[in-house]
Every structure is written in structure tokens, then in C-alpha cells.
């Protein structure tokens, strides 16, 4: 019984974090515009970066939708009198795998942006990433 409760709590926390992140997610167009300005991108760079981010946002939205549906299935599976733990584990792993996939897409997007930059812009980019990492280490999003 303790094992079921632990799995339930872990999955519930994963879903809560995912929902919170989605609710707090800034407007992608504003984020793109801010990065364009901060990095001093020229028109061609800005257009390419904008297209890359639009693609990323669409991919992320699909993943969020998949995870919402999986979360509902997981909730249903766990609400059974005697949950099938094989199914619960499978769903939890799938949700986690989707979150990993999304993080990889974000990293790929940032590395693709870096390829568009000149040397001065790359220095600014690295500085922005360092600030972002610092906020996350301090508990910010």
C-alpha cells in the first residue's frame, strides 16, 4: 500500500509541476522579441529565430496535450481499488519521457539559435544562459 501511495504522490507532483510550468509560461512571441532585442539580432537572424521558436512552441503544445491525456489516464488507473501498477508505471514513465523529449527540443532550439549568432552575440547569449541557470538554481522559472 505504501508503494502505491508513493507512486501516486510522485506522479501527482510531476503533473502539478507540469501544470504550474504551463500556466506560468510567458508568451512565446514576447520571449522571442526580448531575445531578439537582447542579442541584437539582425532582420534575417530574427526571422529565422522566430520560425524556430514557433516550431518549438507547436511541438511543446503537442507534448503538453499528450501529457494531459496521459495524466487523466493515470489518475483513473490510480483511483481503482487495486490499481494495476504495471499500467501506472507505464503511464508515469511515458509522461516522464515526454517531459524529457520537450527538454531536449528546448536544448536543440537554443543550440540552433547559437549557430545563427556572430561572436559578440554568442557572448551575450552565454551571459543570458548563465543568468537563466542562476535563476533556476535559486528556485525561479
C-alpha positions as CSV (number, residue, x, y, z in Angstrom):
1,X,0.0,0.0,0.0
2,X,2.9,2.4,0.8
3,X,4.4,1.7,-2.6
4,X,1.1,2.7,-4.3
5,X,0.9,5.9,-2.2
6,X,4.5,6.8,-3.1
7,X,4.0,6.3,-6.8
8,X,0.7,8.2,-6.6
9,X,2.4,11.1,-4.9
10,X,5.4,11.2,-7.3
11,X,3.1,11.2,-10.3
12,X,0.8,13.8,-8.8
13,X,3.8,16.0,-8.1
14,X,5.0,15.6,-11.7
15,X,1.6,16.6,-13.1
16,X,1.4,19.6,-10.7
17,X,4.8,20.9,-11.7
18,X,3.9,20.4,-15.4
19,X,0.6,22.3,-15.0
20,X,2.3,25.1,-13.0
21,X,5.0,25.5,-15.6
22,X,2.4,25.6,-18.4
23,X,0.4,28.2,-16.5
24,X,3.4,30.4,-15.8
25,X,4.9,30.1,-19.2
26,X,5.5,33.5,-20.7
27,X,4.1,34.5,-24.1
28,X,6.4,32.9,-26.7
29,X,6.2,35.9,-29.0
30,X,7.3,38.2,-26.2
31,X,10.1,35.9,-25.3
32,X,11.3,35.8,-28.9
33,X,11.1,39.6,-29.2
34,X,13.0,40.0,-26.0
35,X,15.8,37.7,-27.1
36,X,16.0,39.4,-30.5
37,X,16.5,42.7,-28.7
38,X,18.9,41.4,-26.1
39,X,21.1,39.7,-28.6
40,X,20.9,42.4,-31.2
41,X,19.8,40.1,-34.0
42,X,19.6,41.5,-37.5
43,X,16.4,41.0,-39.5
44,X,17.4,37.7,-41.1
45,X,18.5,36.2,-37.8
46,X,15.4,37.4,-36.1
47,X,13.2,35.9,-38.8
48,X,15.0,32.5,-38.6
49,X,14.9,32.6,-34.8
50,X,11.2,33.4,-34.8
51,X,10.4,30.5,-37.1
52,X,12.5,28.2,-34.9
53,X,10.6,29.3,-31.8
54,X,7.2,29.0,-33.5
55,X,8.0,25.4,-34.4
56,X,9.2,24.7,-30.8
57,X,6.0,26.1,-29.3
58,X,3.9,23.9,-31.6
59,X,5.9,20.8,-30.6
60,X,5.7,21.7,-26.9
61,X,1.9,22.2,-27.2
62,X,1.5,18.7,-28.6
63,X,3.6,17.2,-25.8
64,X,1.6,19.1,-23.2
65,X,-1.7,17.8,-24.7
66,X,-0.3,14.3,-24.7
67,X,0.7,14.6,-21.1
68,X,-2.7,16.0,-20.1
69,X,-4.4,13.0,-21.6
70,X,-1.9,10.6,-20.1
71,X,-2.4,12.3,-16.7
72,X,-6.1,11.7,-16.9
73,X,-5.5,8.0,-17.7
74,X,-3.0,7.8,-14.8
75,X,-5.4,9.4,-12.4
76,X,-8.1,7.0,-13.5
77,X,-5.8,4.0,-13.2
78,X,-4.6,5.0,-9.7
79,X,-8.2,5.6,-8.5
80,X,-9.0,1.9,-8.8
81,X,-9.5,-0.1,-5.7
82,X,-6.5,-2.2,-6.7
83,X,-4.5,-0.3,-9.3
84,X,-2.6,-2.2,-12.0
85,X,0.8,-1.0,-11.1
86,X,2.2,-2.1,-14.4
87,X,-0.1,0.3,-16.1
88,X,0.5,3.1,-13.6
89,X,4.3,2.7,-14.0
90,X,4.0,2.6,-17.8
91,X,1.9,5.9,-17.8
92,X,4.3,7.6,-15.4
93,X,7.3,6.6,-17.5
94,X,5.6,7.9,-20.6
95,X,4.8,11.2,-19.0
96,X,8.4,11.5,-17.8
97,X,9.7,10.5,-21.3
98,X,7.6,13.2,-22.9
99,X,9.0,15.8,-20.5
100,X,12.5,14.7,-21.3
101,X,11.6,15.0,-25.0
102,X,10.4,18.5,-24.5
103,X,13.6,19.5,-22.7
104,X,15.7,18.0,-25.4
105,X,13.8,20.0,-28.0
106,X,14.4,23.2,-26.0
107,X,18.1,22.5,-25.8
108,X,18.2,21.7,-29.5
109,X,16.4,25.0,-30.2
110,X,18.9,27.0,-28.1
111,X,21.9,25.3,-29.8
112,X,20.4,26.1,-33.2
113,X,20.0,29.7,-32.2
114,X,23.6,29.8,-31.1
115,X,24.6,28.7,-34.7
116,X,22.9,31.8,-36.1
117,X,25.0,34.2,-33.9
118,X,28.2,36.1,-34.5
119,X,30.9,36.1,-31.9
120,X,29.7,39.1,-30.0
121,X,26.1,37.8,-29.9
122,X,27.4,34.4,-28.7
123,X,29.0,36.1,-25.7
124,X,25.7,37.9,-24.9
125,X,23.9,34.6,-25.4
126,X,26.1,32.7,-23.0
127,X,25.6,35.5,-20.4
128,X,21.8,35.3,-20.8
129,X,22.0,31.5,-20.3
130,X,24.2,31.9,-17.2
131,X,21.6,34.3,-15.7
132,X,18.8,31.9,-16.6
133,X,20.6,29.0,-15.0
134,X,21.2,31.1,-11.9
135,X,17.5,31.9,-11.5
136,X,16.6,28.2,-11.9
137,X,19.2,27.2,-9.3
138,X,17.6,29.7,-6.9
139,X,14.2,28.2,-7.5
140,X,12.9,30.6,-10.2
141,X,11.5,29.6,-13.5
